[in-house]
Amino acid sequence: RSYFASIDTNGDGVLSFEEFRAAGLSGQGF
């Protein structure tokens, strides 16, 4: 899995605000 795929949790190819926030909260911040 790519870094992008690990953030794009619903697999739609678009990073939503919730996905950005979840990535930040899980320590995968940008």
N, C-alpha and C positions, 0 to 999 in steps of 0.2 A: 504493500500500500504506500502510495506517495503521501507526502506531507499534506498536500491539498486534499486528498481523499480522506485523510484522517480527520480533517476539519469539517469537510462537507458531509455531515453525518447523515443527511437524508438522500445523498447521492444524486441530487438534481443538477449538479454542476454550478450552482450558485451559492455563494457564501452569504447566508442571511445574518442579520444582526445577532440573532440568538446563537448562531454557530460561531461567530467571532467572539462573542461573550463567553461561550462555553469553552472555546479554545484558550482564552485568557485565564479562565478560572482553573483550568486543568494544568496550567503551567506551560502551555505551548504558545505563549504570547509572541507577537510579531516583533 
